[in-house]
C-alpha cells in the first residue's frame, strides 16, 4: 500500500482531489486482500520432509527458545503446494521459518517462501531473486505464505517470470507477518531489509544450488523494502552479491501523515486506517513511540483492533480524522521514526530500476523520489508507463524482469539517472 504525501500546509483543491483518488485506490486494493484458507501443504517432497515439523498453522509458532544460529539459519521447512498455485514451470516451493534480526538487534523468527526450479543448477549456482510484497495488513496472518491466493505462485507473476529465467525465488513475509508472537514494524526500513536479506541466506539452506548472485524486486511496501534492502546489504550481508533492485511504485510520503492529521482536517479521514498502521508499526519498532500518548481513546481502540483485523479488509468504523490524535500530542518520536525509514533515505551503490504507472496518484511523487535518489548518487532508471496503475503488469513487468536478468548477466547500464 502506498501513502499519500503532503506538506504540513492546509490541503489545496488539487491535493484534496488526489486524496480522494488515492482513497478509492486504497479501497480497491483492500477489497482484494481477504485472508483465505490456512495454507495447508500438499504433495510432500522428500527434500523438505521432517517428521518434527508442525502441521497447519502451528508451523508459524516459533520454538521457545529460538535455536542458536546466524541470521538466515533455517529453523524448519516443509513443502508448500496449495491449490491456488498455478505454476506450470517444473519447480518446488517450500514454506520456511528462519532466523532474522529484530529492530532491537536480537534474534527473531521470520517466515516466507522459497521456490526452486527443478533440474541441476548451472555452474556458479542459480541466481536468487527476492520478491517483496505490498501491504496486506499488519496482523500475523497477513503474510503471503498464509494467504495462498496472494503468494504469487502464477506464471504471470514476478515469481513465475523469475523462475522461468532460472532464478531461485524467495518471498519474505517480513517480521511479524506469518510468524506469531511478534508485531510487524510496518514500513520500518531496517526490519524489511533484514527479513529480505535473511531469507536470501536461508535459500541456500533449502536449495544447495543457490549461488551468491542476487536481485530484489518489490512493489509498494515491497518497493520500499527493496530500496532499504539495497541500502543495508553491504553492511548486513556482505556475502550476498547484490546486482540491483527493482522498486515499483515504492511507498512514499508516509512520513508526512502525522502532520496532515495534526491539522484536524476531515480531508484526512480516508487515511485514518493508514495512520493507525503507521503508529502501530512505529511503536513495534521503537519503544519511544507510545500510541497511548498519541491517540484519543477512540483512536487507541481502533489502533488495537487493526492488529487483529482480517488482513486490512476491514474496520470500516474508524474515528474521523479530527478525533484520532490527542490535541497537543508530542509527535516528535513518531515523526523521527517515520522519517528514519522514508524512501528517500535509502541509498545504494547497486543499480535501481523504479517503474511507475501514470494512473497511480503517487506518480509525480515517485518521480520526485527518483530525482532525489539520483542527486544522492544512486544509479537509477525511472521508467514511466502512462497506462499502468500502482502495480505494473504485462509488458512493463516483463521489462523489469528483463532488466533484472541483464544485471544478473553483468550487462552494463548504458546511462545513469535516466527519466
MARVOZA-548669 format. One record per residue: x, y, z of N, C-alpha, C in turn; residue in one letter. Coordinates in steps of 0.2 Angstrom, whole numbers, padded with zeros to 4 digits, always signed. Layout:
! MARVOZA-548669
XYZXYZXYZa ...
! end
This chain:
! MARVOZA-548669
+0004-0006+0000+0000+0000+0000+0004+0006+0000x +0002+0011-0003+0006+0017-0004+0003+0022+0001x +0007+0027+0002+0004+0033+0007+0004+0039+0004x -0001+0043+0005-0001+0050+0002+0005+0054+0005x +0008+0058+0002+0012+0063+0004+0009+0070+0004x +0010+0074+0009+0008+0080+0009+0012+0085+0013x +0012+0091+0012+0015+0096+0016+0011+0097+0022x +0014+0101+0027+0010+0102+0033+0005+0108+0032x +0005+0111+0026+0001+0116+0024-0006+0114+0023x -0012+0118+0024-0018+0115+0023-0019+0113+0016x -0022+0107+0015-0023+0104+0008-0026+0109+0003x -0023+0109-0003-0026+0113-0008-0031+0109-0012x -0035+0112-0016-0040+0108-0020-0037+0103-0024x -0032+0104-0028-0029+0098-0031-0027+0092-0027x -0024+0094-0021-0022+0089-0016-0028+0085-0013x -0033+0089-0012-0039+0086-0010-0042+0081-0015x -0041+0083-0021-0044+0078-0027-0039+0072-0027x -0033+0073-0026-0028+0067-0026-0029+0063-0020x -0031+0066-0014-0033+0062-0008-0039+0057-0009x -0044+0060-0013-0050+0056-0014-0048+0051-0019x -0044+0052-0024-0042+0047-0029-0039+0041-0025x -0034+0043-0021-0030+0038-0018-0034+0034-0013x -0039+0037-0010-0044+0034-0005-0047+0028-0009x -0050+0030-0015-0053+0025-0020-0048+0019-0021x -0042+0021-0023-0037+0016-0025-0036+0011-0019x -0036+0014-0013-0035+0011-0007-0040+0006-0005x -0046+0008-0006-0052+0004-0005-0052-0002-0010x -0050-0001-0016-0050-0006-0021-0045-0011-0020x -0039-0009-0017-0034-0014-0015-0036-0018-0009x -0039-0015-0004-0040-0018+0002-0046-0023+0000x -0050-0022-0004-0056-0026-0006-0053-0033-0009x -0047-0033-0011-0044-0039-0014-0040-0043-0009x -0039-0040-0003-0034-0043+0002-0037-0047+0007x -0042-0051+0006-0045-0055+0011-0041-0061+0012x -0040-0063+0019-0037-0069+0021-0040-0075+0018x -0037-0080+0016-0040-0086+0014-0038-0091+0018x -0038-0097+0016-0038-0103+0020-0031-0104+0024x -0030-0109+0027-0025-0110+0032-0018-0111+0028x -0018-0112+0022-0012-0113+0019-0009-0120+0020x -0013-0125+0021-0010-0132+0022-0007-0134+0016x -0001-0138+0017+0003-0140+0011+0000-0147+0008x +0002-0148+0002+0000-0154-0002+0006-0156-0005x +0006-0163-0007+0011-0166-0011+0018-0165-0008x +0019-0168-0002+0026-0168+0001+0031-0170-0003x +0037-0167-0002+0043-0168-0007+0049-0170-0002x +0052-0175-0004+0057-0178+0001+0062-0174+0003x +0064-0169-0001+0070-0164+0001+0068-0160+0007x +0062-0159+0008+0060-0155+0014+0056-0159+0019x +0056-0165+0019+0052-0169+0024+0056-0169+0031x +0052-0168+0036+0054-0168+0043+0048-0170+0047x +0049-0175+0051+0043-0178+0055+0042-0173+0060x +0046-0169+0062+0045-0164+0068+0042-0158+0066x +0041-0156+0060+0038-0150+0058+0031-0150+0059x +0029-0145+0063+0022-0144+0065+0017-0144+0059x +0011-0146+0059+0006-0146+0054+0002-0140+0054x -0001-0138+0049-0006-0132+0048-0003-0126+0051x -0007-0122+0054-0004-0115+0056+0001-0116+0062x +0001-0121+0065+0006-0122+0071+0013-0121+0068x +0014-0122+0061+0021-0121+0059+0023-0114+0061x +0019-0109+0061+0021-0102+0062+0022-0100+0069x +0021-0105+0074+0023-0104+0081+0030-0105+0082x +0034-0100+0083+0042-0101+0084+0043-0105+0090x +0049-0109+0090+0051-0113+0096+0053-0108+0101x +0053-0110+0107+0055-0106+0113+0059-0110+0118x +0065-0108+0118+0069-0103+0115+0071-0104+0108x +0072-0099+0104+0074-0100+0097+0081-0104+0097x +0082-0107+0092+0088-0111+0091+0094-0106+0090x +0100-0108+0092+0106-0104+0091+0107-0104+0083x +0110-0099+0081+0112-0099+0074+0113-0092+0071x +0116-0091+0065+0117-0085+0062+0110-0083+0059x +0110-0076+0057+0104-0074+0053+0104-0078+0047x +0098-0080+0045+0097-0084+0039+0097-0092+0040x +0098-0094+0046+0098-0101+0048+0091-0103+0047x +0090-0109+0044+0083-0112+0043+0081-0115+0050x +0076-0113+0052+0073-0117+0058+0069-0123+0057x +0065-0122+0052+0060-0128+0049+0058-0126+0042x +0056-0131+0039+0054-0131+0032+0049-0136+0030x +0045-0135+0026+0040-0140+0023+0038-0139+0016x +0036-0143+0012+0033-0142+0005+0027-0137+0006x +0026-0133+0001+0021-0129+0000+0018-0129-0007x +0012-0132-0007+0009-0133-0014+0002-0132-0013x -0001-0126-0012-0008-0125-0011-0012-0126-0018x -0018-0127-0018-0022-0127-0024-0022-0121-0028x -0020-0115-0025-0020-0109-0028-0014-0108-0033x -0009-0112-0032-0003-0112-0036-0005-0115-0043x -0003-0110-0048-0004-0112-0055+0002-0112-0059x +0008-0113-0056+0014-0113-0059+0015-0119-0064x +0016-0118-0070+0017-0123-0074+0025-0125-0075x +0029-0121-0073+0036-0122-0074+0038-0128-0069x +0041-0133-0070+0043-0138-0065+0047-0135-0060x +0045-0135-0054+0048-0132-0048+0045-0134-0042x +0048-0133-0036+0045-0134-0030+0046-0128-0025x +0041-0127-0021+0040-0122-0017+0040-0124-0009x +0044-0121-0005+0044-0123+0002+0043-0117+0006x +0039-0119+0012+0037-0114+0017+0043-0115+0022x +0046-0109+0024+0052-0109+0028+0051-0104+0034x +0054-0106+0040+0055-0102+0045+0062-0101+0047x +0064-0095+0047+0072-0094+0048+0073-0089+0053x +0079-0088+0055+0082-0083+0060+0083-0077+0056x +0081-0071+0059+0082-0065+0057+0084-0060+0063x +0084-0054+0062+0086-0049+0067+0081-0044+0068x +0078-0043+0074+0073-0039+0076+0076-0032+0076x +0071-0027+0077+0073-0020+0077+0077-0018+0084x +0076-0023+0089+0080-0022+0095+0087-0025+0094x +0089-0028+0088+0095-0031+0087+0096-0038+0090x +0090-0041+0092+0090-0048+0095+0087-0053+0090x +0089-0059+0090+0087-0064+0085+0079-0064+0086x +0076-0065+0080+0069-0066+0079+0067-0071+0073x +0062-0075+0074+0060-0079+0069+0056-0076+0064x +0057-0077+0057+0053-0075+0052+0051-0080+0047x +0046-0079+0043+0044-0085+0038+0043-0082+0031x +0043-0087+0027+0042-0085+0020+0042-0091+0015x +0043-0090+0009+0043-0095+0004+0049-0095+0000x +0051-0101-0002+0057-0102-0007+0055-0106-0012x +0055-0104-0018+0053-0108-0024+0059-0109-0028x +0060-0116-0030+0066-0118-0034+0065-0121-0040x +0068-0119-0046+0066-0123-0052+0069-0130-0052x +0066-0135-0055+0068-0141-0055+0074-0142-0059x +0079-0147-0058+0084-0148-0063+0091-0145-0059x +0096-0147-0062+0103-0146-0059+0104-0138-0060x +0108-0135-0055+0110-0128-0055+0115-0127-0060x +0116-0122-0064+0121-0120-0068+0128-0119-0064x +0133-0119-0068+0140-0118-0065+0140-0111-0061x +0142-0111-0055+0141-0105-0051+0135-0104-0047x +0130-0108-0048+0124-0108-0044+0119-0104-0048x +0113-0106-0045+0107-0102-0048+0107-0095-0045x +0105-0090-0049+0104-0083-0046+0098-0083-0041x +0098-0079-0036+0092-0079-0032+0089-0072-0032x +0082-0072-0033+0078-0066-0033+0074-0066-0027x +0074-0060-0024+0069-0059-0018+0063-0055-0021x +0057-0057-0019+0051-0053-0021+0048-0051-0015x +0048-0044-0014+0045-0041-0008+0038-0039-0009x +0033-0041-0005+0026-0039-0006+0024-0033-0004x +0018-0030-0006+0015-0024-0004+0011-0025+0002x +0007-0020+0004+0004-0020+0011-0002-0025+0010x -0003-0030+0015-0008-0034+0016-0012-0034+0022x -0009-0030+0027-0011-0029+0034-0005-0030+0038x -0006-0029+0045-0001-0030+0050-0002-0035+0054x -0007-0039+0054-0008-0045+0058-0004-0051+0056x -0003-0056+0061+0002-0061+0059-0001-0066+0054x -0007-0065+0052-0010-0070+0047-0009-0066+0040x -0006-0060+0040-0006-0056+0033+0000-0057+0029x +0004-0062+0031+0010-0064+0026+0008-0067+0020x +0011-0067+0015+0009-0070+0008+0009-0078+0009x +0013-0081+0013+0013-0088+0014+0007-0090+0018x +0003-0086+0021-0003-0088+0025-0009-0086+0021x -0008-0083+0015-0013-0081+0010-0012-0084+0003x -0013-0091+0002-0010-0094-0004-0012-0090-0010x -0018-0087-0010-0020-0084-0016-0016-0078-0018x -0013-0075-0013-0009-0069-0014-0001-0071-0014x +0001-0077-0014+0008-0079-0014+0011-0079-0020x +0008-0077-0025+0012-0075-0032+0014-0082-0035x +0011-0087-0034+0013-0093-0037+0009-0094-0044x +0010-0090-0048+0007-0090-0055+0012-0088-0060x +0011-0091-0066+0016-0090-0072+0017-0082-0073x +0011-0078-0073+0012-0071-0075+0014-0067-0069x +0015-0069-0063+0018-0065-0058+0025-0064-0058x +0028-0059-0054+0035-0059-0054+0039-0066-0052x +0035-0069-0047+0038-0076-0045+0039-0080-0051x +0033-0081-0055+0033-0086-0060+0038-0084-0066x +0038-0077-0067+0043-0075-0073+0050-0076-0071x +0052-0075-0065+0059-0075-0062+0061-0083-0062x +0056-0087-0060+0058-0094-0060+0059-0096-0067x +0055-0094-0072+0056-0096-0079+0063-0093-0082x +0066-0088-0078+0073-0086-0080+0078-0090-0077x +0076-0095-0073+0081-0099-0069+0083-0096-0062x +0079-0092-0059+0081-0089-0053+0078-0094-0047x +0081-0095-0042+0078-0097-0036+0074-0091-0033x +0068-0091-0031+0064-0085-0029+0062-0086-0022x +0063-0081-0018+0062-0081-0011+0057-0075-0010x +0052-0076-0005+0047-0071-0003+0047-0071+0004x +0049-0065+0007+0049-0065+0014+0042-0062+0016x +0039-0065+0022+0033-0062+0024+0034-0056+0028x +0040-0054+0030+0043-0049+0034+0042-0051+0041x +0045-0047+0045+0045-0048+0053+0038-0047+0055x +0035-0052+0059+0029-0051+0062+0023-0052+0057x +0024-0054+0051+0019-0056+0047+0021-0064+0046x +0016-0068+0047+0017-0075+0046+0018-0078+0053x +0025-0077+0056+0026-0080+0062+0022-0076+0068x +0020-0080+0073+0016-0077+0078+0020-0075+0084x +0017-0071+0088+0021-0068+0094+0025-0062+0093x +0026-0059+0087+0030-0054+0085+0026-0049+0081x +0026-0042+0083+0022-0037+0080+0026-0034+0074x +0022-0033+0069+0025-0031+0062+0027-0024+0063x +0034-0022+0062+0036-0015+0061+0035-0012+0055x +0028-0010+0053+0026-0008+0046+0030-0002+0044x +0033-0003+0038+0037+0002+0034+0043+0004+0038x +0046-0001+0042+0052+0001+0045+0058-0002+0040x +0062+0002+0038+0067+0000+0033+0071-0005+0035x +0074-0004+0041+0079-0009+0043+0076-0016+0044x +0070-0017+0047+0067-0023+0048+0065-0026+0041x +0063-0023+0036+0061-0025+0030+0067-0028+0026x +0073-0024+0027+0079-0026+0024+0081-0033+0027x +0081-0033+0033+0084-0039+0037+0080-0045+0035x +0073-0045+0035+0069-0050+0033+0071-0053+0026x +0072-0048+0022+0073-0050+0015+0080-0053+0014x +0085-0050+0017+0092-0052+0016+0093-0059+0019x +0089-0060+0025+0090-0066+0028+0086-0072+0025x +0081-0071+0021+0078-0076+0018+0082-0078+0012x +0086-0073+0009+0090-0075+0004+0096-0079+0006x +0098-0078+0012+0103-0083+0015+0100-0089+0016x +0093-0090+0019+0090-0096+0020+0089-0100+0014x +0089-0097+0008+0088-0100+0002+0093-0105+0001x +0099-0104+0003+0105-0108+0002+0104-0115+0007x +0100-0114+0012+0099-0120+0016+0093-0124+0013x +0089-0121+0009+0084-0125+0005+0086-0128-0001x +0090-0124-0005+0092-0125-0012+0100-0125-0012x +0103-0131-0012+0110-0131-0012+0113-0128-0018x +0109-0128-0024+0111-0125-0030+0111-0117-0030x +0109-0114-0025+0108-0107-0025+0115-0104-0024x +0116-0099-0029+0123-0095-0029+0122-0088-0025x +0128-0084-0026+0128-0078-0022+0125-0072-0026x +0124-0073-0033+0121-0068-0037+0114-0067-0035x +0112-0060-0033+0105-0059-0031+0103-0053-0034x +0096-0053-0035+0092-0047-0037+0086-0046-0032x +0083-0040-0031+0077-0039-0027+0072-0036-0031x +0066-0038-0031+0060-0035-0034+0055-0033-0029x +0052-0027-0029+0047-0026-0024+0042-0021-0027x +0036-0021-0024+0031-0016-0026+0027-0013-0020x +0026-0006-0020+0023-0003-0015+0027-0003-0008x +0024-0006-0003+0028-0008+0003+0034-0012+0001x +0033-0016-0004+0039-0020-0006+0044-0016-0010x +0042-0011-0013+0047-0007-0017+0051-0003-0011x +0048-0001-0006+0051+0002+0000+0056-0003+0003x +0054-0009+0004+0058-0014+0006+0064-0016+0002x +0063-0016-0005+0068-0017-0010+0074-0011-0009x +0072-0005-0009+0076+0000-0008+0081+0000-0002x +0077-0002+0004+0081-0002+0010+0085-0009+0011x +0083-0014+0007+0087-0020+0007+0094-0018+0003x +0093-0014-0002+0100-0012-0006+0104-0008-0001x +0100-0004+0003+0104+0001+0007+0108-0003+0013x +0105-0008+0015+0108-0012+0021+0113-0018+0019x +0112-0020+0012+0115-0026+0010+0123-0026+0012x +0126-0021+0010+0134-0022+0010+0136-0023+0017x +0133-0019+0022+0135-0020+0029+0132-0026+0033x +0126-0028+0031+0122-0033+0035+0124-0040+0032x +0124-0040+0025+0125-0047+0022+0130-0046+0016x +0136-0045+0018+0141-0043+0013+0143-0049+0008x +0141-0055+0011+0142-0061+0006+0137-0062+0000x +0132-0058+0001+0127-0058-0005+0129-0053-0010x +0130-0056-0016+0132-0052-0022+0126-0048-0025x +0124-0043-0022+0118-0039-0025+0119-0036-0031x +0116-0037-0036+0117-0034-0043+0112-0028-0045x +0107-0028-0041+0102-0022-0042+0095-0024-0039x +0091-0018-0039+0084-0019-0036+0079-0016-0041x +0073-0018-0041+0068-0015-0044+0063-0013-0039x +0062-0007-0039+0057-0004-0034+0051-0001-0037x +0046-0005-0038+0040-0002-0042+0035+0002-0037x +0034+0008-0039+0030+0012-0035+0031+0012-0028x +0037+0013-0025+0038+0012-0018+0034+0017-0014x +0032+0014-0008+0029+0018-0003+0033+0025-0002x +0029+0030-0002+0032+0037-0002+0028+0042+0001x +0031+0046+0005+0027+0052+0008+0024+0050+0015x +0024+0044+0017+0021+0042+0023+0023+0046+0029x +0029+0049+0029+0032+0052+0034+0029+0059+0036x +0024+0061+0031+0021+0067+0032+0014+0066+0035x +0012+0060+0035+0005+0058+0038+0003+0061+0044x +0007+0061+0050+0006+0064+0056+0004+0071+0055x +0008+0075+0051+0007+0082+0050+0000+0083+0047x -0002+0079+0043-0008+0080+0040-0014+0079+0045x -0013+0074+0049-0019+0073+0054-0018+0078+0059x -0013+0081+0061-0012+0086+0066-0016+0092+0064x -0018+0093+0058-0022+0099+0056-0029+0098+0057x -0031+0092+0059-0038+0090+0061-0043+0092+0056x -0041+0090+0050-0045+0091+0044-0048+0085+0042x -0055+0086+0040-0059+0080+0038-0056+0077+0031x -0052+0080+0027-0049+0078+0021-0045+0072+0022x -0042+0071+0028-0038+0066+0030-0041+0059+0032x -0048+0060+0033-0052+0054+0036-0051+0048+0032x -0051+0047+0025-0050+0041+0022-0043+0038+0024x -0038+0041+0026-0032+0038+0028-0031+0037+0035x -0037+0037+0039-0036+0035+0046-0033+0028+0047x -0035+0023+0044-0033+0017+0045-0025+0016+0043x -0023+0020+0038-0016+0020+0036-0012+0023+0042x -0014+0029+0045-0011+0032+0050-0010+0028+0056x -0015+0024+0058-0015+0020+0063-0010+0014+0062x -0010+0011+0056-0005+0006+0055+0002+0009+0055x +0003+0015+0053+0010+0018+0054+0012+0019+0061x +0007+0021+0065+0008+0022+0073+0009+0015+0076x +0005+0010+0074+0006+0003+0077+0013+0001+0075x +0015+0001+0068+0021-0001+0066+0027+0002+0069x +0027+0009+0070+0032+0013+0073+0033+0011+0080x +0028+0010+0083+0028+0008+0090+0031+0001+0091x +0030-0004+0086+0033-0011+0086+0040-0010+0085x +0043-0005+0082+0050-0005+0081+0053+0000+0086x +0050+0005+0089+0053+0010+0093+0049+0011+0099x +0052+0009+0105+0048+0010+0111+0047+0017+0113x +0050+0022+0110+0049+0029+0111+0042+0031+0108x +0040+0027+0103+0033+0029+0100+0028+0025+0105x +0024+0029+0108+0019+0027+0113+0012+0028+0110x +0008+0024+0107+0001+0025+0105-0003+0028+0110x -0003+0026+0116-0007+0029+0121-0006+0036+0123x +0000+0039+0121+0001+0046+0122+0000+0050+0116x -0002+0047+0110-0003+0050+0104-0010+0050+0102x -0014+0045+0104-0021+0044+0101-0026+0045+0107x -0032+0048+0104-0038+0048+0109-0040+0041+0111x -0044+0041+0116-0047+0034+0117-0050+0030+0111x -0053+0034+0107-0056+0031+0101-0051+0029+0096x -0046+0033+0095-0041+0031+0091-0037+0025+0093x -0035+0025+0100-0032+0020+0103-0035+0013+0102x -0042+0013+0103-0046+0007+0102-0046+0004+0095x -0046+0009+0090-0046+0007+0083-0039+0004+0081x -0033+0008+0084-0027+0005+0083-0026-0002+0086x -0029-0003+0091-0028-0010+0094-0032-0015+0090x -0038-0013+0087-0041-0018+0083-0038-0020+0076x -0034-0015+0074-0030-0016+0067-0026-0022+0068x -0023-0024+0074-0018-0029+0074-0022-0036+0073x -0029-0036+0074-0032-0042+0073-0037-0042+0067x -0037-0037+0063-0041-0036+0058-0039-0041+0052x -0044-0044+0049-0043-0049+0044-0039-0046+0038x -0033-0045+0038-0029-0043+0033-0031-0036+0030x -0033-0031+0034-0035-0025+0032-0041-0025+0027x -0045-0030+0027-0051-0030+0024-0056-0025+0027x -0055-0025+0034-0060-0021+0036-0062-0018+0042x -0059-0013+0045-0063-0010+0051-0065-0003+0047x -0072-0004+0045-0075+0002+0042-0077+0007+0047x -0077+0006+0053-0079+0011+0058-0073+0014+0062x -0070+0019+0059-0064+0022+0062-0066+0029+0064x -0063+0032+0069-0064+0039+0070-0063+0044+0065x -0066+0049+0064-0065+0054+0059-0058+0057+0061x -0055+0060+0056-0048+0062+0057-0047+0067+0063x -0051+0072+0064-0050+0076+0069-0051+0073+0076x -0053+0067+0077-0054+0063+0083-0049+0058+0084x -0043+0058+0080-0039+0052+0081-0033+0054+0085x -0029+0060+0084-0024+0062+0088-0026+0066+0094x -0022+0065+0100-0024+0069+0105-0021+0076+0104x -0025+0081+0106-0023+0088+0105-0017+0090+0108x -0012+0092+0105-0006+0094+0108-0001+0088+0109x -0003+0082+0106+0002+0076+0107+0009+0078+0104x +0014+0075+0108+0021+0076+0105+0022+0071+0100x +0022+0074+0094+0023+0069+0088+0030+0068+0086x +0035+0071+0090+0042+0071+0088+0045+0063+0087x +0043+0059+0093+0046+0052+0092+0043+0049+0086x +0037+0050+0084+0033+0046+0079+0036+0049+0072x +0037+0056+0072+0040+0059+0066+0047+0056+0065x +0051+0056+0070+0058+0054+0069+0058+0046+0067x +0054+0042+0069+0054+0035+0067+0052+0034+0060x +0047+0038+0058+0044+0038+0051+0049+0041+0046x +0052+0046+0048+0057+0049+0043+0064+0045+0043x +0065+0041+0048+0071+0037+0048+0070+0032+0043x +0064+0030+0041+0063+0025+0036+0060+0027+0030x +0060+0034+0029+0057+0037+0022+0061+0034+0016x +0058+0033+0011+0061+0030+0005+0067+0034+0002x +0067+0041+0003+0072+0045+0001+0079+0044+0005x +0078+0041+0010+0084+0040+0015+0088+0033+0013x +0085+0029+0008+0089+0023+0006+0094+0025+0000x +0100+0024+0002+0105+0025-0004+0109+0018-0005x +0111+0018-0011+0115+0011-0013+0119+0013-0019x +0124+0008-0019+0129+0008-0025+0127+0004-0030x +0121-0001-0029+0119-0005-0034+0114-0002-0039x +0113-0004-0045+0108+0000-0049+0101-0001-0047x +0097+0004-0048+0090+0004-0046+0086+0005-0052x +0080+0001-0053+0075+0002-0058+0069+0004-0054x +0066+0010-0056+0060+0012-0052+0054+0013-0058x +0050+0008-0059+0045+0008-0063+0039+0012-0060x +0035+0016-0064+0030+0019-0061+0024+0020-0066x +0018+0018-0063+0012+0019-0068+0009+0026-0067x +0007+0028-0073+0005+0035-0074-0002+0036-0071x -0006+0030-0070-0013+0030-0067-0012+0030-0059x -0007+0030-0056-0006+0029-0049-0005+0037-0047x -0009+0038-0041-0009+0045-0039-0002+0047-0036x +0002+0042-0035+0009+0043-0032+0014+0044-0038x +0012+0045-0044+0016+0045-0050+0021+0051-0049x +0019+0057-0048+0023+0063-0048+0028+0062-0041x +0025+0060-0036+0029+0059-0030+0035+0054-0031x +0034+0049-0034+0039+0044-0035+0044+0047-0041x +0042+0051-0045+0047+0054-0050+0051+0059-0046x +0048+0062-0041+0052+0067-0037+0057+0062-0033x +0055+0057-0030+0059+0052-0026+0065+0050-0030x +0064+0048-0037+0069+0046-0041+0074+0051-0042x +0072+0057-0043+0077+0063-0044+0081+0064-0037x +0078+0063-0031+0081+0064-0025+0087+0059-0024x +0085+0053-0026+0090+0047-0025+0095+0048-0030x +0094+0050-0036+0099+0052-0041+0104+0057-0039x +0101+0062-0036+0105+0068-0033+0110+0065-0027x +0108+0060-0024+0112+0057-0019+0117+0052-0022x +0117+0051-0028+0122+0047-0031+0120+0040-0033x +0113+0038-0032+0111+0032-0034+0110+0031-0042x +0113+0026-0044+0112+0024-0052+0105+0021-0053x +0101+0026-0055+0094+0024-0055+0091+0026-0062x +0086+0021-0064+0082+0022-0070+0075+0023-0068x +0072+0028-0070+0065+0029-0069+0061+0028-0075x +0057+0023-0075+0053+0020-0081+0046+0022-0080x +0043+0026-0084+0036+0028-0083+0032+0025-0088x +0026+0022-0086+0021+0019-0090+0015+0022-0089x +0013+0026-0094+0007+0030-0093+0000+0027-0092x +0000+0020-0095-0006+0017-0094-0007+0012-0089x -0002+0012-0084-0001+0007-0079-0004+0010-0072x -0006+0006-0068-0008+0009-0061-0003+0008-0056x -0005+0007-0050+0000+0007-0044+0005+0000-0045x +0002-0005-0048+0006-0011-0049+0007-0013-0056x +0013-0013-0058+0014-0015-0065+0013-0022-0067x +0011-0023-0073+0009-0030-0076+0011-0030-0083x +0010-0036-0086+0011-0037-0093+0018-0035-0095x +0018-0031-0101+0024-0029-0104+0029-0025-0099x +0026-0020-0095+0031-0017-0090+0034-0022-0085x +0030-0027-0083+0033-0032-0078+0038-0036-0082x +0037-0038-0088+0042-0041-0092+0048-0037-0093x +0047-0030-0094+0053-0026-0094+0057-0026-0088x +0054-0026-0082+0058-0026-0076+0061-0033-0075x +0058-0038-0077+0062-0045-0076+0067-0045-0081x +0067-0042-0087+0072-0042-0092+0078-0038-0089x +0076-0032-0086+0081-0028-0083+0085-0032-0077x +0082-0036-0073+0085-0040-0068+0089-0045-0071x +0087-0048-0076+0091-0053-0080+0097-0051-0083x +0097-0044-0085+0103-0041-0088+0108-0040-0083x +0105-0037-0077+0110-0036-0071+0113-0043-0069x +0109-0048-0069+0112-0054-0067+0118-0056-0072x +0117-0055-0078+0121-0057-0083+0128-0052-0083x +0127-0047-0080+0133-0042-0080+0133-0037-0085x +0127-0037-0089+0127-0032-0094+0127-0025-0091x +0131-0020-0093+0132-0014-0090+0126-0009-0092x +0124-0005-0088+0119+0000-0090+0122+0005-0094x +0118+0007-0099+0120+0012-0104+0121+0019-0101x +0117+0021-0096+0117+0028-0093+0114+0027-0086x +0116+0032-0082+0114+0033-0075+0109+0039-0075x +0104+0038-0070+0099+0043-0069+0095+0045-0075x +0092+0040-0078+0088+0042-0084+0081+0042-0082x +0077+0046-0086+0070+0048-0085+0066+0047-0091x 
! end
